[in-house]
Each structure stands twice: as structure tokens, then as C-alpha cells.
Amino acid sequence: MKRTLIAATIASALALAPGVQAQVKGGAVAVAVTEAVVKVTKIDRKARTVTVRGPKGNTVTINVPPEAQNFDKVKVGSTFKMRYAESVAVAVGKGKASASEQQSVRVAPKGGTPGGVIVNVKQISGTVEAIDYASREIALKGPGGNILAFKVSDDVQRFNEIAVGDTVGVTYTEALAMEMIVPEAKAKAPAAPKK
């Protein structure tokens, strides 16, 4: 269920790519997915953050959205099934520099097992300032005047048609699905026989 939800959410988020879609010269999408069981090592209820440790010992601090109604059920030592997906879509077309960000959150109902899905979508488009066709690298000037450099995947077709002055759009999507693993109730030891 969550796998389908993440895939559908990423697909719909990518459909919301920046206004440069109108006259696209070429584009590509790269997707990476990671699954793990993680253990809660620290909780800051005031800041609404949870630090988890992965199977390789690495730790990550996660912001818990205010919509999460079952945060009180999460304890240090709780374990979660986690699935993280990220994708980068690149499209080239005519338009002006812009940037936007949006987030969608779906959480378990009040009283349910803690968990949910958070999807963040960041979109930026800007003007190509420099391009290296041999190394497939491109420098993009965003709406704030910052220069960002990107390595362009071999999947982007007609890369050689991109020129300085073109507008390049990049959509970065990340999705995190987590569900707490409820420990099984321990069986009671049989009572000692009476003598």
C-alpha cells in the first residue's frame, strides 16, 4: 500500500514540473529508493524531532509534522519500517527563472499505529550560464542569482541542443514513508505447579 502511495505521489509530483514544460527539448528522471528498519534513539517532543539509527549505525534526525497525531506513542527504542525515495527530473525549455517548494503529509489516524508519508517537491528553473558537452555538466543561474552546477544524466536526450541562455528546469522530489513496528505481546510464562 505505502509503496503504491509513494510511487503515485512521486509520479503526480513530477507531473507538476515547472512552467518550462511547454517547449521541452529533452528530459530525464533518476529515482533512488532505500528501505530499512530503524530504531528511535532520541526524541525531542518540543522541537518535534526524532533521531533514528539505521542498520549500518548511521543516524538521521527527522522532523515530525504537526499533523502527526500519534507522536505520544513513539518511545526511545521504538522500531519503524522506513522507505525513502528521491527523484530528480530535468527538463529544458523556454521560460523565466523561478523556484517553488511544496509538501504533502499523510499520517495515521488518531489512535492508530504511528506512521505516515511525507513528500517534498522542490522546483527550480534558471538560465544556463555555462555548459560542458564533453563532461555533460551545466551551470544554472537561479531566480535568486545563485549559480548551481549539475551533472546531466546520459538519459537526457539532445543535450547537445542546450545552449547558454536556455532555461533549464529541475524538479527534486523526496518521499519518506514510515510505519512503527508494534512489538508482539510477550507470552506469559506458565505458572509453577502447586505442591
Secondary structure, 3 states (H helix, E strand, C coil): CHHHHHHHHHHHHHCCCCHHHHHCCCEEEEEEEEEEEEEEEEEECCCCEEEEECCCCCEEEEECCCCCCCHHHCCCCCEEEEEEEEEEEEEEECCCCEEEEEEEEEECCCCCCCEEEEEEEEEEEEEEEEEECCCCEEEEECCCCCEEEEECCCCCCCHHHCCCCCEEEEEEEEEEEEEEECCCCCCCCCCCCCC
